[in-house]
Amino acid sequence: MSAEPELAGRTALVTGAARGIGAAVVAALAERGARVLATDVAFDEEDAFDEEDAATARADRVVRRTLDVTDSAAVERVVAEAEDVLGPLDIAVNVAGILRGAPVLDLDDADWAAVLAVNAGGVLHVSRAAARRMTRRGRGSIVTVASNAAGVPRAGMAAYAASKAAAVMFTKCLGLEVAPHGVRCNTVSPGSTLTDMQRALWADSPGGAETGRRAVLDGDPAAYRTGIPLRRIAEPSDVADAVAFLVSDRARHITLHDLYVDGGATLRA
């Protein structure tokens, strides 16, 4: 008889689930037996959940709902619904995020506010709503997908880097407070990953997408950016596997940790 999937019987909420890393996290959790409420600000018919090897698992275990993580009242309603529809929440994964790049001297106030509202405020709203319920039950795991930009300065990305740094420290502070209640809080910090966000950055590069891709691998001294020692750009599944590990019992003694998944790009600076 085959072993039961390691997340069988668990209930998870994932934000930013329509595509990219969020979609990969949903697939990874569902494949491991979890019931997942997948949320995003909007879903298109072609969005997410199209990997053939996980289609059956998702059909049985994944429910989709729209959610604007900047709306704290909406977050409370959706988290409550997740528990009503799927059961007590064991896992919450913050993936929702936006990127609006500009040099600080040209940074628009509205862009700064929008990036902080989603990337940091959204993490507050979702994590707080989940943790309130988890602490009462004495168990749970919260993972925030941040960025290696949270630990290394990036030219033209001040708003994004600051928002991700805020998300990392918020998650650690929350983890410190809820640890006595059996709730673990960790972050996963990817580097360059093959997502729509990454491809948009390449499309805007002076030499086009291939030049942008090569610059990521090789580094860019003019932008004070190192390359990727492993010489490959991450797939969303690489990040999702790290999340799946941290929410599993294999990581039961890991909390307040920031796991970099960037091929060595930051040299752990």
N, C-alpha and C positions, 0 to 999 in steps of 0.2 A: 504494500500500500504506500502511495506517495505521501510525503510529508505535507502537512497543511501549510499554505502560503504564510509567510511570516507576519503579514499584516491582516490576516483573516480576522473578521469581527471588529476591526477598527473603523472609525468614521473620520473622514478628513474634509477640511475646507481648503480650497486652493484659490487664490486670487490671480488675476492676470493669466487666466487659463485658456484664452482663445487661441493662442499661438505660441511659438517659440519655447522658451524654458518652461513657462507655465503649463503649456500643453504636454510637454514631456514629463513634467512632474505628475500631472494627472494620470498619464499612461503608466508611469512607473509605480505609483501607489495602487492603481487598479489591478495591474498585473500581479502585484504582491498580495492581493486579496482584500484591499480596503474598499469601503464604500466612500465615494467622493462627491462632494458638492463642488462643481467647477464653476467659478464665477469670473466675469469680466464685464467691462463697461458696455460691451456689445459683442454679439456673436454673429458671424456670417455662416451660411450653410456649409461653405467649404472650409471653415475654420476648424482646426484641431481634430484630434481623435481619428486620424485617417491612417495610422500605421496598421498594416494588415495583421501583424502578429499579436496585436492587443485588442482587436475589434470585438471579439466575443466577450472578453472581460469587461470592457467598457460598457457594452450594451446592457449588461446586468448591473453594473456597479456605479455608473456615473450619471449624475443629474446636473443639468446646466441651469444657471440663473444669472441674469444681468445684475451687476452691482457696481456702483460708483463708490470706491473706497474712501473718497473725501467726504462722503455724507455719513456721519456717525450714526444717525438714526436709521438709515438704510442698512448699515452694517449690522446693527443690533437686530433688526428684523430678519435679515438673511441668516445670521448665526442661529437665531431662535428657530427659524424654519429648518435649517440643517439638522438640528437636534430632533425636531418634530418628524421630519421625513426619513432621516437616515439613522438616527439614534444619537446618544451622547457623544459629544465631540472629543476625540482622542488626539487629533492632529490638526494643526493650522499652519499653512505655508503661505507666506507673503511673497508673491512674485510680481504683482502689479507695479509697473514703473513707467516713467516717461523720461525722455532725454530732449532737452532744448539747449543746444550748445551755442556759446558766444564768448568772446573775450569779456572780462569783467567790465571794462570801460564801456562796452556796448551792450551790456546785459540789460534786458528790459525788465522792469519791476514785475510785470504780469507773468513773464516766463519764470522768474525766480520764485514767485508765489505758487505757480502751478506745479513746478517740479517738487518743491517742498511739500505741497499739499498731498500729492500722490505718494511720493517716495518715502516721506517721513510720516506725514499725517495719516496716510492710509495704514501704515504699519501700526501706529498707535491705535487706531480705531478697531482694526481686526484683532490684534493681539490682546487688547484690553477686554474686548467682548468674549474672546475665547478663554482667556485666563480666568475671568470671573467664574466661569462655569467649571473649568478644569480644577481650580483650587478647591472648590466645594467637594469634588469627587476624589481629590488626592492623587490625581494622575493626569498626564497629558504632555504633549511635545509641540513646541512652536518653533518653526524655522523661518528665518527671514533671508530671502535671496537679495544680497546687497551687491557689491562690486569691488574689485581690487582698487578701483579709483577712490574708494573710501580711505585707503591707507597711503596712497601715493598721489602727489599733486598732478593734475592734468591740465595742460594749457587749453583754454577754450571750453572747459567743462566744469567750471567752478560750482554752478548750481547743482549739477548732477552729483559731483563728488561730495559736496557738502551735505546733500540730502541722504546719500548712502552712508556717509560717516555718522550722521544723526541716527539713521536706522540701525546701524551696528551697535552704537552705544546705548540706544534705547532698549534694544533687545537684550543686551547684557545686563542692564540695570533691572529690567523686568525679571530676567532669569534669577538675579540675586534675591529679589523679593519673593518670588514664588517657589524657590527651591525647597524651603521647608514644607511645602504642600505637595511635593512629589512631581512638580511640573518642571520640565527642562526647556531651556530656550537657547538656541544656537543660531549662527548665521553661516551662510555659504556665500563666498565672494568670488564670483567668476571673473575671468578676464574676457578677452574677445571671444565671442561665441557666435556661431552661424545662426543668427536670428534676423528678422526684418529690420530691427534697430541697427544691427551691424551693417547689413547690406545698404541701408540708407546712408550711413556714414561713408561707405566706399563710393557710392554713387556720386556723392558730393565732392570727392577728392579730385584734385586738378587733373590727374592722369587717368581717371576712370576707375571702375571697380577692381580690375586686376592690379592696377598700381596701388590702390588702397589696400588690397589684400596682402600684397607683397610687403608694403610698409609695416603692416601689423606683424608679420613674421620677422622682418629684418630689424625693426625698430626705426626710430626717427630722431636722430640727434638734435635736429633743429627744434623739435618739440619736447626735448628732454625725456624721450620715451624709449625704454628698452624693447628688444624684440622678445620672441617666445623661444626659450631654450629647447623645448620639445619639438619645435618646428612644425607644429600643427595648430589649427584653430579649433577650439572645442566645439563639439556637437551639443545641442541642448540636452541630449541624454546623458552626457558626462556630468552635467550639473545635477540633473534629476537623480542620478544614481547616488550622488553625495547626499542629497536631501533624503532619499529613501533610507540610506544608512542611518542618518542622524535621528530619524523618527522611529527607528526600529529598536527592539530590545538589545540588539548588539551594541547600541550606543547608550545603554541605560545609565552609565556613570559619566556621561559627557554632557556638560552644560556650560554656558557662558563662553563657548568656543566659537572662533571664527575660522572656518575652513576655506582656504584659498584653493580655487580650481582654475588655475590660469596657466598651466604648463610651465611654471617657474618665471613668468614674465616680470613679476615685481621683485624677484630675488628676495622675497619676504622682507622688503625694506620697511 
